Amino acid sequence: MFKRLTYGLFTTIILMVAHMAVAAEVTELDMSIVKVADRTTKTKNNALAQALHNVILKNTGNKSALSAPSIVAALNNPTALIRQFGYQETDGQQYLRATFDHQKIIQLLRDAQLPVWGSQRPLTLIWLSLQQDGQRAILNDSSTSENRAYIDELAQARGLPVLLPMMDLDDAMNVSISDVRGLFVDAIANASARYNTDYFIMSSIEPTADNQFHYSMVLYPSTQSGVLFNPLVQDAGVVADIDSALNQIFLTISEYYVSQYAVADSGAALSTQLTFIDITERKQLVDIENYLTQLSAVKQVSLTRLQGGAAQFTLALFGTKEDLIRLLSLESRIKPQSVLTPMPVGGADPLAPSQSETINYIWLGH
């Protein structure tokens, strides 16, 4: 990639940007770091509850989940889910770092019939026009401002991988503040292409006459299916400060992604088959099964047929096949390949299609 991925100081994300798909694999979904003033028992207990609060949000992306009775009970007793915790200090600030039992967290969400957001998540480029002290600028990746640091914090807390533009000579020649503020999507889309992300945002935050801040944001897909880019979600409002505006922007995009990629248990006995071709070694089968097993849409995976270089896997699903396909679309290690099969001749309908299309997959590996 071009610059560091914005996801906080302590979190690791693996990027895979080849073969047209962009995959951001978010790790440490069971971990949270919370600022603490001291190491007293009361402060520790409050910090552990906040850490679990953060981990619940990371894994479901749904703020309303925090009001579910079983989640409230868990937040009142975070030690029942904790694996380990400890303290660390950075730049004179103390932090409590807590790691929870990931399987218990997921089971807690499943039992509450809440959506689970897996580790494979879309990567978002944020174009942000920010006005402070009478000056407008596009926030860039190398900024050392408090606003830049807070974006890192929000990205870490929500498990939401984002990039900020470099605003180097190429960006400066192709994008102006007026483009961002005026929502000139074609100019921003062209400038965004070099970053190879799944989505991009145009947003602005500006002070109002009564010392508040007005924010606006629009989310677009990085690839278009037609002539025009269609906004996926947009939001605007007036809040007390810049941090609150950034919170609202992250909340809006997070809720959209949850609606697309988080999967709740439907309660139905749904299943589907996926066929992988060009299999040349047993390790590929193991890697494919391990990958499919960790998807949030998948309950269980079994290899049901192996013939020549083709392997068919049967998947029991939490959600629908469409949920599964959306998750697969984020994965750069998988390449879909359509196959046209001739239909039987002599059917009653002369206008019926002569071929049917099925999708096979090729495992590209790491």
C-alpha positions in Angstrom: 0.0 0.0 0.0 1.0 3.6 -0.1 1.0 4.6 3.6 0.2 3.2 6.9 -3.3 1.9 7.5 -5.2 3.9 10.1 -6.2 1.5 12.8 -4.6 2.7 16.0 -1.3 2.1 17.7 -1.7 -1.4 19.0 -3.7 -3.2 16.4 -2.5 -5.3 13.4 -4.3 -5.5 10.1 -3.2 -7.6 7.1 -3.8 -6.1 3.7 -4.1 -8.0 0.5 -4.6 -5.8 -2.6 -3.9 -8.0 -5.5 -6.3 -9.5 -8.1 -8.8 -6.6 -8.1 -10.2 -7.3 -4.6 -9.2 -5.6 -1.5 -9.2 -7.5 1.7 -8.6 -5.9 5.1 -8.2 -8.7 7.6 -8.8 -7.2 11.1 -7.0 -9.1 13.9 -7.2 -8.6 17.7 -11.0 -8.5 17.6 -10.9 -9.9 21.2 -8.6 -7.1 22.5 -9.2 -3.5 23.7 -7.0 -0.9 25.3 -8.5 1.7 27.6 -6.9 4.8 29.2 -6.7 4.7 33.0 -5.8 7.3 35.5 -4.5 4.9 38.1 -4.4 1.2 39.0 -7.0 1.1 41.8 -9.5 -1.7 41.9 -12.4 0.6 41.0 -10.6 2.1 38.0 -9.6 -1.4 36.9 -13.1 -2.7 37.0 -14.5 0.2 35.1 -11.8 -0.2 32.5 -12.5 -3.9 32.1 -16.2 -3.1 31.5 -15.2 -0.5 28.9 -12.8 -2.9 27.2 -15.6 -5.5 26.9 -17.9 -2.8 25.7 -15.4 -2.0 22.9 -14.9 -5.7 22.0 -18.7 -6.2 21.7 -18.9 -3.3 19.3 -15.9 -4.6 17.3 -17.5 -8.0 16.8 -21.1 -6.9 16.1 -20.8 -3.3 14.9 -24.3 -2.8 16.2 -24.6 -0.2 19.0 -28.1 -1.4 19.9 -26.5 -4.7 20.9 -25.2 -3.1 24.1 -28.8 -2.9 25.4 -29.6 -6.6 25.0 -30.2 -8.2 28.4 -27.5 -10.9 28.0 -25.0 -8.2 26.9 -25.8 -6.0 29.8 -25.3 -8.9 32.2 -21.9 -9.6 30.6 -20.8 -6.0 30.9 -21.6 -6.1 34.6 -19.3 -9.1 35.0 -16.5 -8.7 32.4 -14.1 -11.0 34.3 -16.2 -14.0 33.3 -15.1 -13.5 29.7 -11.6 -12.2 30.2 -8.4 -14.2 29.3 -5.8 -11.8 30.5 -5.2 -8.1 31.2 -2.2 -5.9 32.0 -1.0 -2.3 32.1 1.3 -0.4 29.8 2.5 3.1 29.5 2.9 5.3 26.4 4.1 8.9 26.4 3.3 9.2 30.1 -0.3 7.8 29.7 -1.3 4.6 31.4 -3.4 2.1 29.6 -5.2 -1.2 30.6 -4.9 -3.8 27.9 -7.5 -6.6 28.1 -8.0 -9.7 26.0 -11.2 -11.7 26.1 -12.1 -15.2 25.1 -13.1 -14.8 21.4 -15.2 -17.9 21.2 -17.2 -16.9 24.2 -17.7 -13.4 22.8 -19.1 -14.9 19.5 -21.3 -17.4 21.3 -22.6 -14.5 23.5 -23.6 -12.6 20.4 -25.1 -15.7 18.6 -27.1 -16.6 21.7 -28.5 -13.1 21.7 -29.4 -13.5 18.0 -27.1 -10.5 17.2 -25.2 -10.1 14.0 -21.5 -11.1 14.0 -19.0 -9.1 12.0 -16.1 -11.2 10.9 -12.5 -10.3 10.5 -12.7 -9.7 6.8 -13.8 -6.1 6.5 -13.9 -3.4 3.7 -11.2 -0.8 3.5 -12.3 2.8 3.3 -10.5 5.9 2.1 -11.6 9.1 3.9 -11.4 12.5 2.2 -12.1 15.0 5.0 -12.2 18.7 4.6 -11.6 20.2 8.0 -11.9 23.8 9.0 -10.2 25.1 12.2 -9.0 28.6 13.1 -10.3 30.0 9.9 -8.2 27.5 7.8 -9.5 24.7 5.6 -7.4 21.7 4.7 -7.9 18.1 3.6 -6.7 15.9 6.4 -3.8 13.8 5.2 -2.1 10.6 6.3 1.0 12.2 7.7 -0.8 14.7 9.9 0.2 14.8 13.5 -2.9 16.6 14.7 -5.2 15.5 17.5 -7.9 14.9 14.9 -5.7 12.5 13.0 -4.9 10.7 16.3 -8.6 10.5 17.2 -9.4 8.9 13.8 -6.8 6.2 14.7 -8.6 5.7 18.0 -12.0 5.4 16.4 -10.7 3.0 13.8 -9.2 0.8 16.5 -12.2 0.9 18.7 -14.7 -0.1 16.0 -12.4 -2.5 14.1 -12.9 -0.3 11.0 -9.8 -0.1 8.7 -9.5 3.2 7.0 -6.9 5.2 5.0 -6.4 8.9 4.7 -5.0 10.3 1.4 -1.3 11.2 1.2 -2.1 14.6 -0.4 1.2 14.4 -2.3 1.7 16.2 -5.6 -0.6 13.8 -7.4 -3.4 14.3 -5.0 -2.9 18.0 -4.9 -3.1 18.3 -8.6 -6.3 16.2 -8.9 -8.3 17.1 -5.8 -9.2 20.4 -4.2 -11.0 21.3 -1.0 -13.8 22.5 -3.2 -14.1 19.1 -4.8 -14.5 17.5 -1.4 -16.9 20.1 0.0 -18.9 20.3 -3.2 -19.2 16.5 -3.5 -17.7 16.4 -7.0 -17.7 12.6 -7.0 -16.0 12.1 -10.4 -12.9 14.0 -9.4 -12.7 12.2 -6.0 -13.3 8.8 -7.6 -10.5 9.2 -10.0 -8.1 10.3 -7.3 -9.2 7.4 -5.1 -8.4 4.8 -7.7 -4.7 4.7 -6.8 -5.4 3.7 -3.2 -7.3 0.5 -4.2 -9.8 0.6 -1.4 -13.4 -0.9 -1.4 -15.1 2.4 -0.6 -14.4 6.1 -0.3 -16.0 8.9 1.7 -16.3 12.6 1.0 -16.8 14.5 4.3 -16.4 17.9 5.8 -16.5 19.4 9.3 -16.9 23.2 9.7 -17.7 25.5 12.6 -21.1 27.2 12.8 -22.0 30.7 13.9 -23.0 29.5 17.4 -19.7 27.7 18.1 -20.9 24.2 17.1 -19.8 22.1 14.2 -21.6 21.0 11.1 -20.6 17.7 9.5 -21.6 16.0 6.4 -20.5 12.7 4.7 -21.3 10.6 1.7 -20.1 7.0 1.2 -19.5 5.6 -2.3 -18.2 2.3 -3.7 -14.8 2.5 -5.3 -16.1 0.7 -8.4 -19.1 1.7 -10.3 -21.6 -0.4 -12.3 -22.9 2.3 -14.5 -22.1 5.8 -15.7 -22.8 7.6 -12.4 -21.6 6.9 -8.9 -24.5 6.3 -6.6 -24.2 7.2 -2.9 -24.6 4.3 -0.6 -25.3 6.2 2.6 -25.1 9.9 3.6 -25.4 11.8 6.8 -25.2 15.4 8.1 -25.9 17.2 11.3 -24.7 19.7 13.9 -22.7 18.6 17.0 -20.8 20.1 19.9 -17.2 19.5 18.7 -15.0 17.8 16.0 -14.6 14.6 18.0 -18.4 14.2 18.1 -18.6 14.8 14.3 -16.0 12.1 13.7 -17.9 9.8 16.0 -21.0 10.3 13.9 -19.2 9.7 10.6 -17.7 6.5 11.9 -21.0 5.4 13.3 -22.8 5.9 10.0 -20.3 4.0 7.9 -19.9 1.3 10.5 -23.7 0.7 10.6 -23.8 0.5 6.8 -21.0 -2.1 6.7 -22.8 -4.1 9.4 -26.0 -4.1 7.3 -23.9 -5.6 4.4 -21.3 -7.9 6.0 -22.4 -8.8 9.6 -24.5 -12.0 9.8 -27.0 -13.0 12.4 -28.2 -16.6 12.9 -31.4 -16.9 10.9 -32.4 -20.0 12.8 -33.1 -21.8 9.5 -31.2 -24.9 8.3 -29.5 -23.2 5.3 -26.6 -24.7 3.3 -24.8 -24.2 0.0 -22.0 -25.7 -1.9 -18.8 -24.0 -3.2 -16.6 -25.6 -5.8 -12.9 -24.8 -6.0 -10.9 -25.7 -9.1 -7.3 -26.0 -10.1 -6.4 -27.7 -6.8 -2.9 -29.1 -7.0 -1.9 -30.0 -3.4 -3.5 -31.0 -0.2 -2.4 -27.8 1.6 -4.8 -25.8 -0.6 -7.7 -27.9 0.7 -6.6 -27.2 4.3 -6.2 -23.5 3.7 -9.6 -23.2 2.0 -11.4 -25.1 4.8 -9.7 -23.0 7.4 -10.7 -19.8 5.6 -14.3 -20.8 5.1 -14.6 -21.9 8.7 -13.8 -18.5 10.1 -16.3 -16.6 8.0 -19.1 -15.1 10.1 -21.8 -16.5 7.7 -20.6 -20.1 8.1 -21.6 -22.6 10.8 -19.8 -25.7 9.5 -17.7 -26.7 6.6 -17.1 -30.2 5.1 -15.3 -31.4 2.0 -18.0 -33.5 0.2 -16.4 -34.2 -3.1 -12.9 -34.3 -4.5 -12.4 -35.2 -8.2 -9.4 -34.4 -10.2 -8.5 -30.8 -9.5 -11.9 -29.8 -8.3 -13.1 -29.8 -4.6 -16.7 -29.2 -3.5 -17.3 -27.9 0.0 -20.7 -28.0 1.7 -21.3 -25.1 4.0 -24.0 -24.9 6.7 -24.9 -21.2 7.0 -26.0 -18.8 9.7 -27.4 -16.4 7.1 -28.2 -16.6 3.4 -26.1 -17.5 0.5 -26.1 -13.8 -0.5 -24.5 -13.0 2.9 -21.8 -15.5 2.1 -21.2 -14.1 -1.4 -20.8 -10.5 -0.1 -18.1 -11.8 2.3 -16.3 -13.7 -0.5 -16.3 -10.5 -2.6 -13.9 -8.9 0.0 -11.4 -11.7 -0.3 -8.3 -11.2 -2.5 -7.3 -14.9 -2.1 -10.3 -16.1 -4.0 -11.0 -15.6 -7.7 -14.5 -16.3 -9.0 -14.7 -17.9 -12.4 -18.0 -18.3 -14.3 -18.7 -21.5 -16.2 -21.4 -21.7 -18.9 -23.2 -25.0 -19.2 -25.4 -25.9 -22.2 -29.1 -26.4 -21.3 -31.0 -29.5 -22.6 -32.3 -29.1 -26.1 -35.9 -29.5 -26.9 -37.5 -27.6 -24.1 -41.1 -26.3 -24.3 -40.0 -22.6 -24.3 -38.1 -21.6 -27.4 -37.1 -18.3 -25.7 -35.5 -20.1 -22.7 -31.7 -19.5 -22.4 -29.5 -22.1 -24.1 -26.8 -21.9 -21.3 -26.8 -21.7 -17.5 -24.1 -20.0 -15.5 -22.4 -21.4 -12.4 -19.6 -19.9 -10.4 -16.5 -21.8 -9.4 -13.6 -20.4 -7.4 -9.8 -20.5 -7.6 -7.8 -20.3 -4.4 -4.9 -17.9 -4.9 -3.4 -18.4 -1.5 -1.6 -15.9 0.6 
